[in-house]
């Protein structure tokens, strides 16, 4: 631990006496971002002063490739690549995975964009002030007014550019209500948009695929199976950091890629880095929807560089069936949570080990996911209060709806069948007395069409949720007694859609070091940027893509004004 008054270590950079190595101070500065002290020391030890012309000893990097802009990650970073290539800049995108698209390629391509052109054309009343009021109310003490305003002010420019440059035709998402309608500034329709598709088609991949194609046709170069391992930088006498390029592992060797104007960090979250998940997140979530290459590479490189961090405890969440995520993670595969299509259906409840319900199952998936984050310390029980947890249905519910991607009458394989609730409780380790009492209470209320404990089916989201039954009106769309044997139970867990924390990024998409200084020529967007939506919040459908595209647009505008470093 640092003692008061001691110097702070400068991570990711090396200070040296240039005269001792026969180098000018300018030459020494160019060595600041080499990939670690060991590599730098070895390079210098192999040189003598007369070798000053050698690239390592003189500080002149041996650049294998170069472009005006280097982008780390091809998820929402592909938008920034397209945008800059359209402006005439040369762009190289380095993608760790064997295919382009990052986690974005698996998303439904929904973008949260207040005051978008479609919303205006439909005559839906919305305003900048209402959007910011909603973000502030949802973010609480994490609200960042300048960053939130930057998001709202730039997202529609990005949306229009996607249409103009990539040919994407947008449509209003008819189910796209803001997920917290009870908060000031929320809207029931208009802010969530998605690419228009033919009836019966999915919108998955319909944003990133045409954007990547457009970026490529405009001259952007995408290198896959190329993992960026370090940021190359130099440190000035005043301690400020300037980024020059990156080092990356590709094809079994290391390549150095010069970024004449800037590097854009768009490397995603740390969803698949278990150590970072455990050490940073406030939630017990240990599984992810995201792509397996989301291992926090950008966050780790930024820390080595000396960057500050923001929102590292936060994430976008949902509930998930534990079995399907365990199986997917064992295979290193991405997994979309099927439970988000189930939890609003009639006759399903979530209970903890005490047999108690702990959430409004018919709330938005992010709200339900956050419900797991509760600690108990009552002398007999300590730890996560709502883990383990189970989804419980009866045969009547199973006959009415498919669950866990199963068929009507037979739920999917995450569920186990039990003849009685007592048998279910014993097999799952749930307190039997607590469970029987809870279901008796729930059933009595469900028959009356009320849920005084959690308000299920009472709010706007519950009344109009897409996945609730369309054969009933009001709360009956989601409330039904659980009283028809046999019964089914599936263990459930909180799941990360994406981690939110990353490099401290300001309203100009510039990154900041631990003293608050701008890290020159390093910009960030998406789930590695520590932005959220201008606060730690999930505003609604498209609440990750909206801010990511907006800050990609901001970064592109900033970079256009830069000249190349010397």
C-alpha positions in Angstrom: 0.0 0.0 0.0 1.3 3.5 -0.8 2.2 5.6 2.1 0.9 9.2 2.3 3.1 11.4 0.3 4.8 8.7 -1.7 5.0 8.8 -5.5 2.3 7.0 -7.5 3.6 4.3 -9.8 3.1 5.1 -13.5 1.6 1.9 -14.9 2.4 0.9 -18.5 5.3 3.4 -18.9 9.0 3.4 -18.2 11.0 6.4 -17.1 14.7 6.4 -18.0 17.8 8.7 -18.2 18.2 9.3 -22.0 21.7 10.5 -21.7 22.7 7.2 -20.0 21.6 5.4 -23.2 23.1 7.8 -25.7 19.7 9.0 -26.6 18.0 12.4 -27.0 15.1 13.2 -24.7 12.8 13.2 -27.7 14.0 9.7 -28.6 13.4 8.5 -25.0 9.8 9.8 -25.0 9.0 7.6 -27.9 9.7 4.5 -25.9 7.0 5.2 -23.3 4.5 2.6 -24.3 6.5 -0.5 -25.1 4.9 -3.6 -23.8 6.4 -3.8 -20.4 9.5 -3.2 -18.5 11.1 -6.6 -19.2 10.9 -6.2 -22.9 12.2 -2.6 -22.8 15.1 -3.5 -20.5 16.1 -6.5 -22.8 16.0 -4.2 -25.9 18.2 -1.6 -24.2 20.6 -4.1 -22.8 21.3 -5.4 -26.3 22.3 -2.0 -27.6 25.3 0.3 -27.1 25.3 4.1 -27.6 26.7 3.6 -31.1 23.6 1.6 -32.0 21.5 4.8 -31.8 20.3 4.2 -35.3 18.8 0.8 -34.3 15.0 1.3 -34.0 14.6 -0.1 -30.5 17.6 1.8 -29.0 16.8 5.0 -30.7 13.2 4.9 -29.7 12.0 4.7 -33.3 9.5 1.9 -33.3 9.6 -0.7 -36.1 6.1 -0.1 -37.3 4.7 -3.1 -39.3 1.5 -1.3 -40.4 0.1 2.2 -40.0 -3.0 4.2 -40.6 -4.5 7.5 -39.6 -6.7 5.7 -37.0 -6.4 2.3 -35.3 -9.6 0.9 -33.7 -9.5 -1.8 -31.2 -12.6 -4.0 -31.6 -15.1 -4.4 -34.4 -18.4 -4.3 -32.5 -19.6 -0.7 -32.2 -16.1 0.3 -33.3 -17.1 -0.7 -36.8 -19.4 2.3 -36.9 -16.4 4.6 -36.1 -14.4 2.9 -38.7 -17.1 3.5 -41.3 -17.5 7.1 -40.2 -13.8 7.9 -40.4 -13.3 6.0 -43.7 -16.1 8.0 -45.2 -14.3 11.2 -44.1 -11.3 10.0 -46.1 -9.1 8.8 -43.3 -7.2 5.5 -43.4 -8.4 3.1 -40.8 -7.2 -0.3 -39.4 -9.6 -2.3 -37.1 -8.0 -4.9 -35.0 -10.3 -7.7 -33.9 -9.4 -10.4 -31.4 -12.0 -12.8 -32.6 -11.8 -14.9 -35.7 -14.8 -13.0 -37.1 -15.8 -9.4 -37.1 -18.7 -7.9 -35.1 -17.9 -8.4 -31.5 -20.8 -8.9 -29.2 -22.8 -6.4 -31.3 -23.2 -8.9 -34.1 -25.3 -11.1 -31.8 -27.5 -8.2 -30.6 -31.0 -7.4 -31.8 -29.5 -4.2 -33.2 -31.9 -2.0 -31.2 -30.7 1.6 -30.6 -32.1 3.9 -27.9 -32.2 7.3 -29.6 -34.4 10.0 -28.0 -36.0 12.4 -30.5 -35.0 10.3 -33.5 -36.4 11.2 -36.9 -39.0 8.3 -36.8 -40.3 9.5 -33.5 -40.7 13.0 -34.7 -42.4 11.8 -37.9 -44.9 9.9 -35.8 -45.7 13.0 -33.8 -44.5 11.5 -30.5 -43.8 14.1 -28.0 -40.2 14.0 -26.7 -37.5 16.4 -25.8 -33.8 16.7 -24.8 -34.8 17.8 -21.3 -37.1 14.8 -20.8 -34.5 12.3 -22.0 -31.8 13.8 -19.7 -34.3 13.9 -16.8 -35.0 10.2 -17.2 -31.3 9.3 -17.4 -30.6 11.4 -14.3 -33.4 9.8 -12.3 -32.3 6.3 -13.4 -28.6 6.9 -12.7 -28.8 8.4 -9.3 -25.5 9.4 -7.9 -23.6 8.0 -10.9 -25.2 10.6 -13.2 -22.7 12.4 -15.4 -24.6 15.4 -16.9 -22.0 16.3 -19.6 -21.6 12.8 -20.8 -25.4 12.2 -20.8 -25.9 15.3 -22.8 -23.2 14.3 -25.3 -24.9 11.0 -25.8 -28.4 12.5 -26.3 -27.0 15.2 -28.6 -25.0 12.8 -30.9 -26.9 9.6 -31.1 -29.2 10.7 -33.9 -26.3 11.9 -36.0 -24.9 8.3 -35.8 -28.3 6.8 -36.6 -28.6 9.0 -39.7 -25.0 8.1 -40.8 -25.8 4.4 -40.5 -28.8 5.0 -42.8 -26.8 7.2 -45.3 -23.5 5.3 -45.3 -24.6 1.7 -44.7 -28.1 1.8 -46.2 -29.9 0.6 -43.0 -33.5 1.5 -43.0 -34.7 2.2 -39.5 -38.1 1.3 -37.9 -39.7 2.2 -34.6 -39.6 -0.8 -32.2 -43.3 -1.2 -31.3 -42.4 -2.9 -28.1 -39.8 -0.4 -27.2 -41.0 1.3 -24.0 -38.5 2.8 -21.6 -37.9 0.2 -19.0 -38.7 2.4 -16.0 -41.9 4.1 -16.9 -42.5 5.2 -13.3 -39.6 7.7 -13.6 -39.8 11.3 -14.8 -39.0 11.7 -18.4 -39.8 8.1 -19.5 -41.6 7.4 -22.7 -43.9 4.5 -23.6 -42.9 4.5 -27.3 -40.5 6.0 -29.9 -37.0 6.1 -28.4 -36.1 2.5 -29.3 -35.5 1.9 -33.0 -34.1 -1.1 -35.0 -33.3 -2.0 -38.6 -36.4 -2.7 -40.6 -36.7 -6.4 -41.5 -39.2 -8.5 -43.4 -42.0 -10.1 -41.4 -40.7 -13.2 -39.7 -37.1 -12.2 -39.9 -34.9 -11.3 -36.9 -33.0 -8.0 -36.6 -30.0 -9.8 -35.1 -26.9 -8.7 -36.9 -28.8 -6.3 -39.1 -26.8 -3.3 -37.8 -23.2 -4.4 -37.6 -23.2 -6.5 -40.8 -24.0 -3.6 -43.2 -21.9 -1.2 -41.2 -18.8 -3.5 -41.5 -19.5 -4.0 -45.2 -19.8 -0.2 -45.7 -16.6 0.4 -43.8 -14.7 -2.2 -45.8 -16.0 -0.7 -49.1 -14.8 2.7 -48.0 -11.3 1.4 -47.4 -11.2 0.4 -43.8 -9.0 -2.7 -43.1 -10.2 -5.3 -40.7 -7.7 -7.7 -39.2 -9.3 -10.6 -37.4 -7.6 -13.1 -35.0 -5.4 -10.1 -33.9 -5.3 -9.4 -30.2 -4.0 -6.0 -29.2 -1.7 -6.5 -26.2 -0.4 -3.0 -25.4 -0.8 0.6 -26.2 2.4 2.3 -27.5 2.8 5.8 -25.9 5.2 8.4 -24.9 5.3 10.5 -21.8 6.1 14.2 -21.9 8.1 16.1 -19.2 4.8 17.4 -17.7 3.7 13.8 -17.2 1.0 13.8 -19.9 0.6 10.7 -22.0 0.4 10.6 -25.8 -0.7 7.5 -27.6 1.2 6.6 -30.8 -0.1 3.2 -31.7 -0.5 -0.4 -30.5 1.2 -3.7 -30.3 -0.8 -6.8 -31.2 -0.4 -10.6 -31.5 -1.3 -11.9 -34.9 -0.4 -15.1 -36.6 2.0 -16.2 -33.9 4.1 -13.0 -34.0 3.9 -9.4 -32.7 3.0 -6.5 -34.9 3.3 -2.8 -34.1 0.7 -0.7 -35.7 1.2 3.1 -35.9 -1.9 5.3 -35.4 -0.9 8.7 -37.0 -3.9 10.5 -35.5 -5.5 8.4 -32.8 -6.4 5.0 -31.3 -10.0 4.3 -30.5 -10.7 1.7 -27.8 -13.8 -0.2 -28.6 -12.8 -3.6 -27.1 -15.9 -4.4 -25.1 -16.4 -5.5 -21.5 -14.8 -8.0 -19.2 -17.7 -10.4 -19.1 -15.6 -13.5 -19.6 -12.8 -12.5 -17.2 -13.9 -14.3 -14.0 -11.2 -12.6 -11.9 -12.4 -9.1 -12.9 -16.0 -10.1 -12.6 -15.5 -11.2 -9.0 -13.2 -8.3 -8.0 -15.1 -5.4 -9.6 -18.8 -6.2 -10.0 -21.4 -5.4 -7.2 -23.5 -8.3 -8.5 -23.1 -12.0 -8.1 -23.4 -12.5 -11.9 -20.8 -14.9 -13.3 -22.2 -15.6 -16.7 -22.6 -13.5 -19.8 -24.6 -13.0 -23.0 -21.4 -11.6 -24.6 -18.8 -13.0 -26.9 -16.1 -15.0 -25.2 -13.3 -12.6 -26.3 -14.7 -9.9 -24.0 -12.0 -10.5 -21.4 -11.2 -6.9 -20.3 -8.2 -6.5 -22.6 -8.9 -2.8 -23.1 -9.4 -2.1 -19.4 -6.2 -3.9 -18.5 -4.2 -2.0 -21.1 -5.6 1.2 -19.9 -4.7 0.5 -16.3 -1.1 -0.3 -17.4 -1.1 3.0 -19.2 -2.2 4.9 -16.1 -5.8 5.6 -17.1 -8.4 6.2 -14.6 -11.5 3.9 -14.4 -15.2 4.5 -14.0 -18.3 2.5 -13.3 -16.3 -0.7 -12.8 -18.9 -2.1 -10.3 -21.7 -1.7 -12.8 -23.2 -4.0 -15.5 -26.2 -4.5 -17.7 -28.1 -7.5 -16.3 -30.8 -10.1 -16.8 -31.9 -13.3 -15.2 -30.9 -16.5 -16.8 -31.4 -20.3 -16.6 -28.2 -21.5 -14.9 -28.1 -24.8 -16.9 -28.1 -23.2 -20.3 -25.4 -20.7 -19.4 -23.2 -23.3 -17.8 -23.4 -25.4 -20.9 -22.7 -22.4 -23.2 -19.7 -21.2 -21.1 -18.2 -24.7 -21.0 -18.1 -24.5 -24.8 -16.9 -20.9 -24.9 -20.1 -19.8 -26.7 -22.3 -16.8 -26.4 -25.8 -17.4 -25.0 -28.9 -15.3 -25.2 -31.1 -15.7 -22.1 -34.3 -17.5 -23.0 -35.8 -16.6 -19.6 -36.5 -13.0 -20.6 -39.2 -14.4 -22.8 -40.6 -16.5 -19.9 -40.7 -14.4 -16.8 -43.7 -12.4 -17.8 -45.8 -15.5 -18.7 -48.8 -16.5 -16.5 -47.9 -18.9 -13.7 -44.2 -18.4 -13.2 -42.5 -17.1 -10.0 -38.9 -16.7 -8.8 -38.1 -17.8 -5.2 -34.9 -17.9 -3.1 -33.7 -20.6 -0.8 -36.1 -19.4 1.8 -39.0 -20.1 -0.6 -39.7 -16.3 -0.8 -40.3 -14.3 -4.0 -37.8 -11.5 -4.3 -38.8 -9.5 -7.4 -41.5 -8.4 -9.8 -40.9 -11.2 -12.4 -42.6 -9.2 -15.0 -40.3 -6.2 -14.8 -37.7 -5.4 -17.4 -34.8 -8.0 -17.6 -32.3 -5.5 -16.2 -34.5 -4.7 -13.2 -35.0 -8.4 -12.5 -31.3 -9.1 -12.9 -30.5 -6.4 -10.3 -32.9 -8.0 -7.9 -30.3 -10.7 -7.1 -28.0 -8.2 -5.6 -28.9 -8.3 -2.0 -26.8 -9.4 1.0 -28.3 -11.1 4.1 -26.6 -11.2 7.5 -29.1 -12.4 10.1 -26.8 -14.5 12.2 -27.9 -17.8 10.6 -27.5 -16.9 7.0 -24.8 -14.7 5.4 -24.0 -14.0 1.8 -26.2 -13.4 -1.2 -29.8 -13.5 0.0 -31.3 -14.5 -3.4 -28.8 -17.2 -4.5 -29.4 -19.9 -5.1 -32.8 -19.1 -6.7 -35.3 -21.0 -8.8 -38.1 -20.4 -11.4 -41.2 -22.4 -10.5 -44.2 -23.3 -12.8 -47.0 -25.8 -12.7 -48.4 -28.0 -15.4 -51.2 -25.5 -16.2 -48.6 -22.9 -17.0 -46.5 -25.4 -19.0 -49.6 -26.3 -21.0 -50.4 -22.7 -21.8 -46.8 -21.5 -22.7 -43.5 -22.9 -23.9 -40.7 -22.4 -21.3 -37.0 -22.5 -21.7 -37.3 -23.0 -25.5 -39.4 -26.2 -24.9 -42.8 -27.0 -26.2 -46.2 -26.5 -24.7 -46.7 -29.1 -22.1 -43.0 -29.9 -21.7 -40.6 -27.2 -20.5 -37.0 -27.1 -21.7 -34.2 -29.1 -20.1 -33.4 -26.5 -17.5 -36.5 -27.6 -15.7 -36.9 -30.7 -13.5 -40.3 -32.2 -12.8 -41.7 -32.9 -9.4 -45.0 -34.4 -8.4 -45.5 -32.2 -5.3 -44.2 -28.9 -4.0 -42.8 -30.7 -1.0 -40.8 -33.0 -3.3 -39.6 -29.9 -5.3 -38.5 -28.1 -2.1 -36.6 -31.1 -0.8 -34.8 -31.7 -4.1 -33.8 -28.0 -4.6 -32.9 -27.3 -1.0 -35.7 -24.7 -0.6 -37.2 -24.2 2.8 -40.5 -26.2 2.5 -42.5 -24.2 5.0 -41.5 -20.9 3.5 -42.2 -22.1 -0.1 -45.7 -23.5 0.7 -46.7 -20.3 2.6 -45.4 -18.1 -0.2 -47.2 -20.0 -3.0 -50.4 -19.9 -0.9 -50.1 -16.2 -0.6 -49.2 -15.7 -4.2 -52.2 -17.8 -5.4 -54.7 -15.9 -3.3 -53.5 -12.6 -4.7 -53.3 -13.9 -8.2 -56.9 -15.0 -8.1 -57.8 -11.4 -7.2 -55.5 -10.0 -10.0 -53.2 -8.2 -7.6 -49.6 -8.5 -6.3 -49.3 -6.3 -3.3 -45.8 -7.6 -2.6 -44.1 -6.6 -5.9 -46.7 -5.0 -8.1 -46.5 -7.5 -10.9 -48.8 -6.7 -13.7 -49.8 -3.3 -12.2 -47.3 -1.0 -13.9 -47.1 0.0 -17.6 -44.4 -2.5 -18.4 -46.3 -5.3 -16.8 -49.6 -4.4 -18.5 -48.0 -4.2 -22.0 -45.1 -6.6 -21.9 -44.7 -8.4 -25.2 -44.2 -11.8 -23.7 -47.2 -11.8 -21.4 -50.4 -13.6 -22.5 -52.4 -11.8 -25.1 -55.5 -13.8 -24.3 -56.2 -11.8 -21.1 -56.5 -8.2 -20.1 -54.9 -6.3 -17.2 -52.9 -8.1 -14.5 -54.3 -11.5 -15.6 -51.9 -11.3 -18.6 -49.1 -12.3 -16.2 -50.8 -13.4 -12.9 -52.1 -17.0 -12.5 -52.2 -19.3 -9.5 -49.7 -22.1 -9.3 -51.8 -25.1 -8.1 -51.8 -27.8 -10.8 -49.4 -30.7 -10.4 -46.9 -31.7 -11.5 -44.5 -28.8 -10.8 -41.3 -27.8 -12.4 -38.3 -25.9 -11.1 -35.2 -24.5 -12.8 -32.3 -22.9 -11.1 -31.8 -19.3 -12.2 -28.9 -16.8 -11.8 -28.2 -13.2 -12.7 -26.5 -12.8 -16.0 -24.4 -10.0 -17.5 -25.5 -8.6 -20.9 -22.3 -6.5 -20.8 -20.1 -5.0 -18.1 -20.3 -1.2 -18.0 -17.0 -0.2 -16.5 -13.9 0.9 -18.2 -11.6 3.8 -19.1 -12.6 7.1 -17.6 -14.0 8.8 -20.7 -15.2 12.4 -21.0 -18.0 14.1 -23.0 -15.5 14.4 -26.0 -14.8 10.7 -25.9 -11.3 11.5 -24.6 -9.8 9.3 -22.0 -8.4 10.5 -18.7 -5.5 9.5 -16.6 -5.6 9.1 -12.8 -4.7 12.8 -12.3 -7.6 13.8 -14.6 -5.4 14.8 -17.5 -6.4 13.9 -21.0 -4.6 10.9 -22.5 -3.8 12.4 -25.9 -4.9 10.5 -29.0 -6.7 7.8 -27.1 -10.5 7.7 -27.4 -13.1 5.2 -26.1 -16.6 4.0 -26.8 -18.9 1.2 -25.9 -18.6 -1.2 -22.9 -14.9 -0.4 -22.3 -15.6 3.4 -21.9 -17.0 3.7 -18.4 -19.9 5.8 -19.8 -23.1 3.7 -19.4 -25.7 6.1 -20.7 -24.2 9.1 -19.0 -24.6 7.2 -15.7 -24.9 3.6 -14.5 -28.3 2.8 -16.0 -30.0 0.7 -18.6 -32.5 3.1 -20.1 -34.4 0.7 -22.4 -34.1 -1.4 -25.5 -30.9 -0.3 -27.2 -29.4 1.2 -24.0 -26.0 -0.2 -24.8 -25.8 0.5 -28.6 -27.1 4.0 -28.4 -24.4 5.4 -26.2 -21.7 3.4 -28.0 -22.7 4.8 -31.4 -22.9 8.3 -30.0 -19.5 8.2 -28.5 -18.1 6.7 -31.7 -19.5 9.7 -33.6 -18.0 12.0 -31.0 -14.6 10.3 -31.3 -14.7 10.5 -35.1 -15.5 14.2 -35.0 -12.6 14.9 -32.6 -10.2 12.8 -34.6 -11.0 14.5 -37.9 -9.6 17.7 -36.4 -6.3 16.2 -35.4 -3.1 16.2 -37.3 -0.6 13.4 -37.3 1.9 13.1 -34.5 5.6 13.7 -35.2 
